[in-house]
């Protein structure tokens, strides 16, 4: 291959996260609602009948579909499916930093203003209930942070003979932070809490 052939390939290449083509991609909305006592953040409690994470607290959202125009369209579509809110009910939608999970998942969060709380109609197949928390609560109270450690275990057929150190190779231990907000009897944690913390950092 000649240098000009390599250059042509590089010119048309768009950089992205290495291996992201194999990642599952999701989009979520951080819904903000103006109430009499100020701005609130709206959350869903996942249906207790769901197989994955029943009863967990989350934002409306889900997997990006091939028919979605972009990540924002996916977040709004999922919000419509889960809460019955249309495009006219949500305004000032802006992206915040996306999250890359160590477990092969990318989450694209957006924040937006919901104009009509009374219009929300939860899809009971996915949503047990909805509730709001004053934004001031999160502005004033930082999350509790705990750590989860997971170790690397090569498969039995791993070619230890091809690496320096062999079976005694010093794998670096991995550690992940988990964020928790406790609001009354509600526990907001995991990626929802991590996205929320980042959103609050932006506001600060």
Secondary structure as UniProt FT lines:
FT   HELIX           3..11
FT   TURN            18..19
FT   HELIX           20..22
FT   STRAND          24..35
FT   TURN            36..37
FT   STRAND          38..46
FT   TURN            48..49
FT   TURN            54..55
FT   STRAND          57..58
FT   STRAND          60..63
FT   TURN            66..67
FT   HELIX           71..83
FT   HELIX           87..89
FT   STRAND          90..95
FT   STRAND          99..101
FT   TURN            102..104
FT   STRAND          105..114
FT   HELIX           117..119
FT   TURN            124..126
FT   STRAND          127..134
FT   HELIX           135..140
FT   STRAND          144..150
FT   TURN            156..157
FT   HELIX           160..162
FT   TURN            164..165
FT   HELIX           166..168
FT   STRAND          174..183
FT   TURN            184..185
FT   STRAND          186..189
FT   HELIX           190..203
//
